[in-house]
Amino acid sequence: MNKLRSTFAFLLAFVLLMTSTLSQAQTTTTKKPMSKTAKGAIIGGLGGAAGGAVLGRVIGGKKGTAAGAVIGAAVGGGAGALIGRRMDKQAEELRRDMAGAKVERVGEGIKITFDSGILFAKNSSTLTSTAQNNIQTLAETLKKYGDTNVLIEGHTDNTGSDAINDPLSVRRAQAVANYAMNQGVESSRFEVKGYGSKQPIADNTTEDGRRQNRRVEVAIYANEKLKKAAEKGQI
């Protein structure tokens, strides 16, 4: 029990230290907000690989496990800053070319959220034509920036039972991955997960909330090859 309490205390202190450091960095003499690249460098520099994994689970929280996967994969420091700049460019291209998706820079990676109403008909895992266009754009960007891993997660609202929602969320995530692979993205880069209704981001008691919860999230983050290249200053 004492060991468990010590571990918890360490993790809590670590997260508080990271939060304080970010806050101080944002209130320096410059009035410009800190970039995602700079935040990623600080986060990774504080925790290294092990710390990044802890932060991925803790900070992922309300942003979900896709954001947590990105944060957990961070390397930080100068290498993290290089990866962040590369991701900045990739995210800008995705925002410009991909309609119907929310593209966010998180740490040293990218989080994309698709409203499942754009991707699928109700209770279906068959991609709509709009979805196919979006995923084709995503696939072209993934091929252009090849040294990344891709996590695709399916989520539902709480309408219906887990017996229905859990496999539906997996099928939807897999449908996105399959279409991207059909466009020429290597299958080895993908990981697919379905969470059913277990990770809501909005209130399931309202129609708008349920709509937000029906989604597919994509996390894009550096693979080992890119991390090693960044550490050598070769990107």
C-alpha positions, 0 to 999 in steps of 0.5 A: 500500500505504501508503495502504491501511495508513493507511486501515485504521489510521484505521478501527481507531483510530476503532472503538477510540475509539467503544468507549472512549467508550461504555465511559466513558459507561456507567461515569459516576456513575449506575449505570443502564445507558445506553439504546439512544437514548443509545448511538445519539446517541454513535455518530452524534455521533462519526462522522456519516454517513460514520462511521456507514456505517463503523461499520455494516460493522464493528459489524454483525459478529456481529449481522449486516448487518441490525444493520449497516444500522441502525447505518450509517443513524444520524445521531447527536447530538440528532436521533439521540436523538429518532429513538431515542425514537421507535424505543423506542416502536415496538419496545415495541409490536412486542414486545407484539403480535408473538409468535414474533419477537425484537425488538431496539433497535439504535442508532437503529433496530430489528432483528427476527429471525424463526425460519424454522421459524415462518414457513415449512415446511421447504424452502418459501417459503410463509408459515404462518398464524402467520407471516401473523399476525406480519407483519400486526402488523408491517405495522400498526406500519410503517403507523403509523410511516411514515417508515422504511425496511425491509431484509428478509434471508433466511438458511439453514443450510448444509444443501444447496448454494448453488444451492438455499440462495441463491434460497430465502433470497431467496424467503423474504425476498421473501415477508415483504415481499410480505405486508407490502405486501399489508397496505398498506405502501408497496413503496418502503420495502422492500429485500430480500436473501438470503444463503443460508448465508453469514452463520451466527449459530450452529454449523451442526454442531448441529441447534440451531445450524442452526435458529438460522441458518434465519431472516429478519431485518428492519431498520427505520431512519429514512428521509431525511424522518424524519432531516430532521424530527429535525434540525429538532426536529419529531418 
